[in-house]
Amino acid sequence: MPADAGVPLPPRERGRLALDGHTAVVTGAANGLGRAITEAFLDAGARVVAVDMVRLDRYQGRDAVVAVIGDVADPGLGERAIAAGAERHGRVDWLVNDAAEYPDGGLLDMDEAVWQRVWDVNVTGLFHMTRAFVRHRLAGPPGGGAIVNISSGSARSPRPGGGAYAASKAAVESLSRTHAMELGPHGIRVNVVAPGYIDVRGWSEAHPERAPEPLRQRLVSQIPLGEPGRPSDVADAVLFLCSARARHITGAVLDVDGGSLAGRFSLHPG
């Protein structure tokens, strides 16, 4: 048994994650899960480089936030975002790759340009952001760092018409495991959070009509815990994986789905 087994955490560690003085880059920070993750970091005392294609007016006047407007499909955005964080805060500690494209379209009707856009953002964009972050970490003092990539339950449980998104998220999970092996010797941890159905109403102005109420009810009926997830559920998982409490976790996929992937919970018709 380790010498420190059973030793209680210091008082500060028991109450909340110790994130003060650290800086995270969050892509897709304007809406939905990215917004919730950004707000959670700020509430925990961390600083954030908020990255999105749209204006980030909600963060104006907040000294702890650096807003960077750009498309993650742009190979230069990663270097620009990391440089902005380093210039303001000295060092970037964590990267959260949340930005994503998720159009519907089946094999025969999806436009090729739309298919390519999904991969440019969800996979290649993640690759460029990750490489910029790792170069930054390796160029500075030793001390590791953490990357959390946002996947989806659809990576392992796809649906008709969602092939582009599901396949791209499967690639995200595979890349994350590969990067965990490559970067482990440098002390950089790489993990995945895979949400199930998360109700982002109130957290997003993007695609408010995406899940009409009948579809929401069907989705919830397939969740063993009986309710949709909240954006804060995903944010809590991300913050944990960035924190020192997850110091021995890398290459993991953490499902935040209320049990949706546990098995075939029910067989409702239709």
N, C-alpha and C positions, 0 to 999 in steps of 0.2 A: 504494500500500500504506500502511495506517495507520502512523503513527510508532511505535506501540508493538507492531507486529506482531512476533511471535517473542520478545518479552520474557518471561522465565519469571515465573510467579506467585511471590509471596513465599512463604517456607516454610510459613507458617500456611495459606495458601490451597491449597497442594498437597495437604495431608494430609486435611483435613476441611472441610466447609462452615462458614463463620464465622457461626454463628447465636446466639452468646452475647449476652445482653442484649436480645434481641428477644422479642416476645410474639405467640403465635398463638391464635386462637379455632378450636377444632375441634368441629364438631357430630357427633353419633353416636359420641362418644368412648368409650363403655363397652365396645363389642364390635367384633370383626371389624377391618375396615380402619381405622375411626376410632380404635380402641384402638392399633393398630400405628402409626398416624401420630402419635398423642399420645406414645407411648413414644419414637418416633424423634426428635421435637422435643426431648424432655427429655434424651435421650442426647446430643444435639448441643449442649446447653447453653442451649436456649431455654426460655421459660416458656410455660405453656399455660392457657387458659381452656377447660376440658373441659365440653362441653354434652351432656346426654342426658336422656331421660325417666326413666331408672332411676337408682338410687343409684350413686354413684361411689366406693364405699368403698376401692377399691384405691389411690386417690390421697390418702387421708387422711394427714395429717402431712407431706405434701410441700410445702414452701414455694413451690416453683415452679409449683404447680397451684392454680387457682381452679376449684372445681366448681360448676356452675350446672345445677340440675335444671329441666327444662321441655320443652315440646313446640314444635318449630320452626314448627308450624302456628299457634301463638299469635303474633299480630302484634307483641306487646310483648316477646317473648323476646330478639330481636336487641338492642334497646336495653338490656335488662337485662344480657345477657352482655357487651356491649361496656363498659358502665359498670362492671361488676365487674372486668374486666381493667384498665381505666384507673385505677380506684381503688387496686388492689393494685400495679400495675406502672407506672403513669404514662401508658402509651400502648400501643395495640394495633397491631401491624405487619402481621399476616397473618390471613386468614380462609380456613378450609378447610370447605367445605360438603359433608359426607359423609352426614348423616342422610338416611335414605330408607325408604320403604315399597315392598315388592315382592311383592304377592300374585299368585297365579295366577288366571286366569279368562278364559274366552273371551267373545266378543261376546254370546252369548245367555244366558250363565249368570253373568256378573259382576254382583254387587249394585251398584246405583248409588251407595250410600253408600261402598262400598269403592273404587270408581273415583274418587270425589271426594276421598277421603282420600289417595290416591296423589298427586293433583295439589296438594292442600293442603300436603303435606309436601315433595315432591320439587321442586316448581316455585315455588309461592307462598311456602313457607317459605324457600327459597333467596333469593327476591326480597327478603323482609323482612330476612333476615340481612345480605344484601349492602348494602342501603340503609342500615342502621344502621351498618355498618362504614365505608361511604364518607362518611357524614355526620361520623363521628368523625374520619376522616383529614382531611377538608377543613376542619374546625374547628380543627385544631391546626397546628403548624409545618409548613412544606412538607417533602416527603421521600417522597412516593409511598406505596408499599405494594403488597401482592400478594394476589390472591384465586385460590384453586385450587378448582374445582368437580369433584366426582367424578361421572363419567358411567358409561357401560358400553358394551361392544361391541355390546350389543343395540340401542343407539340406531340403529346402521346395519346390523345383522344380527339382526333380531328372530326370535322363534319363536312358533308357535301357543300361545295361552294366556297370553302375556306382553305383550299389547298395551298395557296401562295403564303398566307399568313402562318398556317400550321407548319409547313415545311421550313419556313424561315426561322420559326421559333425552335424547331428541332435542331436546326443548324446552330442556333444560339447556345443551346444546351451542350451540343458536342464541342463547339469552340471553347466554351467555358471550362469544360473538363480538360481539354488540351492545354489551355492557358494556365490552369491550376497546376498541371504537371511542369510546365515550362518555367513558371514564375515562383513556384514553391521554394527553390533554392535561394531565391532573392528575398524571401520573407513576404512576398506579395500573395495574398489570398484571393481566390476567385470563386464566387458562388453565384447561384441562381435563385431567384424567387419566382415561382410559377403560380400566378393567381388563377383561381377559377372564376366564377361569375361574381364580379364586384360591382355594386350599384354606385356609379359615380355621379348620379344626379346631385346637383348642388356643388359639385367639384369641377364641372367641365362645361364650357360653352361650345365644345366641339361635338358634332354628331348627337344632338340631344334626342333625335328621333330613332336612334339606332336600335333600341330594344323596346318595342311597344309593349303595353301591359300584358297582353296574352302570352307573349314570348317570355317576359319576365317571370310570369307565374309558372310556366313550364320549366324554366331554368331552375327556379327555386325548388320545384317539386323533386328535382333530381339531386338535391343537396342533403346529405344525411343530417346535418345540423339544423336543417329546416329554415334557413334564412340566408340571404345574400351576404357576401362579405362587404366590409366597409373599406374605403381607401386607407383609413388609418391602420387596418389589419395588415395590409401590405407594407405600409410605411414602418410599422413596428418591426416586421421581419427584416426589412432592409437595414434599419438602424442596429438591430442586434448583430447582424452579420458583419457590419462595419466595425463594431465595437470590440474591445479587448475580451469581452465575454465569449466571443467566437474565435479566440486565438488559435484553436486547434481544429478549425473547420475550414476545409477548402475542397473544391471540386464537388460540392453538394448541391442538390436541387431541393429547395424547401417549398413544398406545395402549400399554398394558402387558399384552400378551396372548400372548406367545410366538409371534407371527406369525399368530394365528388369523384376522385380517382381511386378511391378505395376498392371499388368494384361496381357491379351492376346493381345499383340500389333499388331501382324499381323499373317496371316496364309499362309505362302509361301509353295508351294508343295515341296515334296521331303524331 
